Amino acid sequence: MEEESKSSKSKSRREFVKNIGLIGLGGVALGGSLYAAKHFEEKKKGQNVKLLTADGKLVEVDSLDIKHLDVDRLTEFQERGREGIRGKSWVMVVDLSKCRNARKCIDSCQSAHHLRPEQYHINTLQMKDTDRTPDYHMPKPCQHCDNPPCVSVCPVDATFKRNDGIVLIDNERCIGCRFCIAACPYSARSFNWFEPKDAEKDKGLTYDIELNVPQKKGTITKCCFSADRLRINQLPYCVSACPNGVYYFGDENEDAVTNGTTKETVRLSQLLKDNGAYQLMEELGTKPRVFYLPPKNRLFPFTEESDNQNEHKS
């Protein structure tokens, strides 16, 4: 009986020590859990920062909830698109006397850039200088200014000017703030409010910065001077599509532009001088790279001699 009693007491003592050990371990585990939970609570609260959303709203979020995107790793298309074409300085000349509002330039542009019907990279406006002059049509693309206000206001370097004169948009960087739209005096930019026309069709395509395709909801779109076509030594979509010879396009460094309809290449400086060329709102100092020839339709050429004869007759 004594041996059974001793054995029972020894067993009880072992169980007691075991239980104490388990309690101790549980306490340590519980303490560790509480510490980890407290540490997590402290860590998940960062400093509040203010951000501008794609739809133009100012919001405040925890800095630890911000997911950083590596936008500096550019695709091959993006790197090439930002470099431009070495040695070139592209310009466009629009002869307003030839525009008949065929709108083939618009159709070709919208098709190439996968634009919705209400979106324009180029549009033809009905103009009238005075009450005594007839109406005429004026194609108006982005002016690709040498001093572009849209570039200077962009906070994320999404819109930029290349070394060949073209102003482009990188919609992989664009945050949709629309500062560039407000800064552009030519109303040459538009915002993708809705899903692009070919969103499903273009899914999986590598973004081409020179074509600005695929289009992307919440970003800006504009005329690209058909940079992708220039890359393969072809005239822009709008220039080639026009049936009336309205557009000339070429390299200012070579002092040569080619008519998209006749394929005739002429000296740029002579074309501008002989036809009284002008630029839109040049008084703003934006230095556009699009030149306009006035909408004149004279039946005979003006010369000083004919002008003197008219004075003698009167």
C-alpha positions as CSV (number, residue, x, y, z in Angstrom):
1,M,0.0,0.0,0.0
2,E,2.8,2.4,0.8
3,E,4.5,1.7,-2.5
4,E,1.2,2.4,-4.3
5,S,0.9,5.6,-2.4
6,K,4.4,6.7,-3.2
7,S,3.9,5.8,-6.9
8,S,0.7,7.8,-6.9
9,K,2.3,10.8,-5.4
10,S,5.2,10.6,-7.8
11,K,2.9,10.4,-10.7
12,S,0.8,13.4,-9.4
13,R,4.0,15.4,-9.0
14,R,5.2,14.6,-12.6
15,E,1.8,15.6,-14.0
16,F,1.8,18.8,-11.9
17,V,5.3,19.7,-13.3
18,K,4.2,18.8,-16.8
19,N,1.1,21.0,-16.5
20,I,3.1,23.9,-15.1
21,G,5.5,23.5,-18.1
22,L,2.6,23.6,-20.5
23,I,1.1,26.6,-18.8
24,G,4.5,28.3,-19.0
25,L,4.9,27.5,-22.7
26,G,1.4,28.6,-23.3
27,G,2.1,31.8,-21.5
28,V,5.3,32.4,-23.6
29,A,3.4,31.6,-26.8
30,L,0.5,33.9,-25.8
31,G,3.0,36.6,-24.8
32,G,4.7,36.2,-28.2
33,S,1.4,36.3,-30.0
34,L,0.4,39.4,-28.2
35,Y,3.8,41.0,-28.9
36,A,3.6,40.1,-32.6
37,A,0.0,41.4,-32.8
38,K,1.0,44.6,-31.1
39,H,4.1,44.9,-33.4
40,F,1.9,44.3,-36.5
41,E,-0.6,46.9,-35.4
42,E,2.2,49.4,-34.9
43,K,3.9,48.5,-38.2
44,K,0.8,48.6,-40.4
45,K,0.1,52.2,-39.5
46,G,2.3,54.5,-41.5
47,Q,2.3,58.2,-42.3
48,N,-0.7,59.5,-44.2
49,V,0.0,61.0,-47.6
50,K,-2.1,62.9,-50.1
51,L,-2.5,61.5,-53.6
52,L,-4.3,62.5,-56.8
53,T,-6.4,59.7,-58.3
54,A,-6.9,59.0,-62.0
55,D,-10.3,60.6,-61.9
56,G,-9.0,63.9,-60.4
57,K,-9.9,63.3,-56.7
58,L,-7.5,64.2,-53.9
59,V,-7.3,61.4,-51.4
60,E,-5.4,60.6,-48.2
61,V,-4.0,57.1,-47.7
62,D,-1.6,55.3,-45.4
63,S,1.9,55.2,-46.8
64,L,2.2,51.5,-46.1
65,D,-0.8,50.8,-48.3
66,I,0.8,52.3,-51.3
67,K,2.0,49.8,-53.9
68,H,5.0,51.1,-55.8
69,L,5.1,50.4,-59.5
70,D,8.4,50.1,-61.4
71,V,7.6,52.5,-64.2
72,D,11.3,53.1,-65.0
73,R,11.6,49.7,-66.6
74,L,10.6,50.6,-70.1
75,T,9.6,48.2,-72.9
76,E,11.5,48.2,-76.2
77,F,8.7,50.2,-77.8
78,Q,8.8,52.8,-75.0
79,E,12.6,53.2,-75.1
80,R,12.6,53.6,-78.9
81,G,9.6,55.9,-78.8
82,R,11.3,58.3,-76.4
83,E,14.5,58.6,-78.4
84,G,12.9,59.7,-81.7
85,I,14.6,59.5,-85.1
86,R,18.1,60.8,-85.1
87,G,18.8,63.9,-87.2
88,K,15.2,64.6,-88.1
89,S,13.0,67.6,-87.4
90,W,9.5,66.9,-88.5
91,V,7.1,69.5,-89.8
92,M,3.6,69.6,-91.4
93,V,2.2,72.1,-93.8
94,V,-1.5,72.4,-94.3
95,D,-2.8,74.1,-97.5
96,L,-6.2,75.5,-96.5
97,S,-7.2,76.4,-100.0
98,K,-7.3,72.7,-100.9
99,C,-9.3,71.3,-98.0
100,R,-12.8,70.2,-99.1
101,N,-13.7,68.5,-95.8
102,A,-13.5,65.0,-97.2
103,R,-12.5,63.8,-93.7
104,K,-10.5,60.9,-95.0
105,C,-7.7,62.1,-92.8
106,I,-9.9,61.7,-89.8
107,D,-11.1,58.3,-90.8
108,S,-7.6,57.0,-91.3
109,C,-6.3,58.5,-88.0
110,Q,-9.2,57.0,-86.0
111,S,-8.7,53.6,-87.5
112,A,-4.9,53.6,-86.9
113,H,-5.1,54.7,-83.3
114,H,-8.2,52.6,-82.4
115,L,-10.2,55.7,-81.4
116,R,-13.9,55.8,-80.6
117,P,-16.1,57.7,-83.1
118,E,-16.2,60.8,-80.8
119,Q,-12.5,60.9,-80.3
120,Y,-10.2,62.9,-82.6
121,H,-6.4,63.3,-83.0
122,I,-7.2,65.5,-86.0
123,N,-10.4,67.3,-86.9
124,T,-11.6,69.7,-89.6
125,L,-13.1,72.9,-88.3
126,Q,-15.4,75.2,-90.3
127,M,-13.8,78.7,-90.3
128,K,-14.8,82.2,-91.5
129,D,-12.3,85.1,-91.2
130,T,-14.8,88.0,-91.8
131,D,-18.4,88.5,-92.8
132,R,-17.3,89.3,-96.4
133,T,-15.1,86.2,-96.9
134,P,-16.4,82.6,-97.7
135,D,-16.2,79.7,-95.3
136,Y,-13.3,77.3,-95.4
137,H,-12.2,74.2,-93.5
138,M,-9.1,73.9,-91.3
139,P,-7.6,70.6,-90.3
140,K,-6.3,70.9,-86.7
141,P,-4.0,68.2,-85.2
142,C,-1.6,68.6,-82.3
143,Q,0.8,71.4,-83.1
144,H,3.9,69.6,-81.7
145,C,5.2,72.8,-80.3
146,D,8.9,73.4,-79.7
147,N,7.9,75.1,-76.4
148,P,5.1,72.9,-75.3
149,P,3.2,74.0,-72.2
150,C,1.7,70.4,-71.9
151,V,5.1,69.0,-71.2
152,S,6.2,71.4,-68.5
153,V,3.0,70.8,-66.4
154,C,3.1,67.0,-66.5
155,P,4.0,65.8,-63.0
156,V,5.1,62.3,-64.0
157,D,7.0,62.8,-67.3
158,A,4.1,61.0,-69.2
159,T,4.1,63.6,-72.0
160,F,7.4,64.6,-73.5
161,K,9.1,66.1,-76.5
162,R,11.5,64.0,-78.6
163,N,14.7,65.2,-80.2
164,D,13.0,65.0,-83.7
165,G,10.3,67.6,-82.6
166,I,7.4,65.2,-81.9
167,V,5.4,65.5,-78.7
168,L,4.1,62.1,-77.4
169,I,2.3,60.6,-74.5
170,D,3.3,57.4,-72.5
171,N,0.0,56.1,-71.2
172,E,1.9,53.6,-69.0
173,R,3.1,56.6,-67.0
174,C,0.0,58.8,-67.4
175,I,-2.1,59.2,-64.2
176,G,-4.9,61.0,-65.9
177,C,-4.5,64.3,-63.9
178,R,-5.4,66.2,-67.1
179,F,-3.0,69.1,-66.3
180,C,-1.8,68.9,-69.9
181,I,-5.3,69.3,-71.3
182,A,-5.7,72.5,-69.3
183,A,-2.3,73.8,-70.4
184,C,-2.8,73.1,-74.2
185,P,-4.0,76.3,-76.0
186,Y,-5.0,74.3,-79.1
187,S,-7.4,71.8,-77.4
188,A,-5.4,69.0,-79.0
189,R,-5.8,66.4,-76.2
190,S,-8.7,64.3,-75.0
191,F,-9.3,62.0,-72.1
192,N,-10.2,58.4,-72.3
193,W,-13.4,58.5,-70.1
194,F,-14.5,55.0,-71.2
195,E,-13.1,51.7,-72.1
196,P,-11.3,52.0,-75.5
197,K,-13.2,50.9,-78.7
198,D,-10.9,47.9,-79.2
199,A,-10.2,47.0,-75.6
200,E,-11.0,43.3,-76.0
201,K,-9.4,43.0,-79.4
202,D,-6.2,44.7,-78.2
203,K,-5.9,42.7,-74.9
204,G,-2.4,41.3,-74.7
205,L,-0.8,43.6,-77.2
206,T,2.5,45.2,-76.2
207,Y,2.0,48.9,-75.8
208,D,3.5,51.0,-78.7
209,I,4.2,54.5,-77.5
210,E,4.6,55.8,-81.1
211,L,1.1,54.6,-82.1
212,N,-0.4,55.0,-78.6
213,V,-2.1,51.6,-78.9
214,P,-3.6,49.9,-77.0
215,Q,-5.6,52.9,-75.8
216,K,-6.1,52.9,-72.0
217,K,-9.1,54.2,-69.9
218,G,-8.2,57.0,-67.6
219,T,-5.3,58.3,-69.7
220,I,-4.8,61.1,-72.3
221,T,-4.7,60.6,-76.1
222,K,-3.5,62.9,-78.9
223,C,-2.0,63.2,-82.3
224,C,1.3,61.4,-82.6
225,F,2.4,62.8,-86.0
226,S,2.2,59.1,-87.0
227,A,5.6,58.5,-85.4
228,D,5.2,54.7,-86.1
229,R,4.9,55.4,-89.8
230,L,7.9,57.7,-89.8
231,R,9.9,54.9,-88.2
232,I,9.5,52.9,-91.4
233,N,10.0,55.9,-93.8
234,Q,6.3,56.4,-94.6
235,L,4.2,59.5,-94.6
236,P,1.6,60.0,-91.7
237,Y,-1.8,58.3,-91.9
238,C,-3.7,61.6,-92.4
239,V,-1.2,62.9,-95.0
240,S,-1.5,59.7,-97.2
241,A,-5.3,59.4,-96.9
242,C,-6.1,62.9,-98.0
243,P,-7.5,62.9,-101.6
244,N,-7.1,66.6,-102.2
245,G,-3.4,67.3,-101.6
246,V,-4.0,69.3,-98.4
247,Y,-1.0,68.1,-96.5
248,Y,2.8,68.4,-96.9
249,F,5.1,66.6,-94.5
250,G,8.8,66.4,-94.2
251,D,12.1,67.2,-92.5
252,E,12.9,70.8,-91.6
253,N,16.6,70.0,-91.5
254,E,16.5,68.9,-95.1
255,D,14.2,71.9,-96.0
256,A,12.0,69.5,-97.9
257,V,8.4,68.4,-97.6
258,T,6.3,65.9,-99.6
259,N,2.7,66.3,-100.7
260,G,0.7,63.3,-99.6
261,T,-1.5,63.1,-102.7
262,T,0.9,64.1,-105.6
263,K,4.0,62.7,-103.8
264,E,5.7,65.9,-105.1
265,T,8.7,67.0,-102.9
266,V,9.2,70.8,-102.6
267,R,11.5,73.1,-100.8
268,L,9.9,73.9,-97.4
269,S,11.2,77.4,-97.0
270,Q,10.1,78.4,-100.5
271,L,6.6,76.9,-100.0
272,L,6.2,78.9,-96.8
273,K,7.5,82.2,-98.2
274,D,5.6,82.0,-101.5
275,N,2.3,81.3,-99.9
276,G,2.3,83.6,-96.8
277,A,2.4,80.7,-94.3
278,Y,1.5,81.3,-90.7
279,Q,1.3,79.3,-87.4
280,L,-1.7,79.1,-85.0
281,M,-1.5,81.5,-82.0
282,E,2.3,82.1,-82.6
283,E,2.0,85.1,-80.3
284,L,1.9,82.7,-77.4
285,G,5.5,81.6,-77.9
286,T,4.7,77.9,-78.2
287,K,6.5,77.6,-81.6
288,P,4.2,75.2,-83.4
289,R,5.7,72.8,-86.0
290,V,2.5,72.9,-88.1
291,F,2.3,75.7,-90.7
292,Y,-0.8,76.8,-92.5
293,L,-1.1,78.2,-96.0
294,P,-4.0,80.7,-96.3
295,P,-7.3,79.7,-97.9
296,K,-6.8,81.7,-101.1
297,N,-8.4,80.8,-104.4
298,R,-7.2,83.4,-106.9
299,L,-8.0,83.1,-110.5
300,F,-4.7,84.8,-111.5
301,P,-1.4,85.3,-109.7
302,F,-0.8,88.6,-108.0
303,T,2.2,90.6,-109.2
304,E,3.4,94.1,-108.6
305,E,3.1,94.8,-112.4
306,S,-0.6,93.9,-112.5
307,D,-1.2,95.9,-109.3
308,N,0.4,99.0,-111.0
309,Q,-1.8,98.6,-114.1
310,N,-4.9,98.5,-111.9
311,E,-3.8,101.8,-110.2
312,H,-3.3,103.5,-113.7
313,K,-6.8,102.4,-114.8
314,S,-8.4,103.8,-111.7
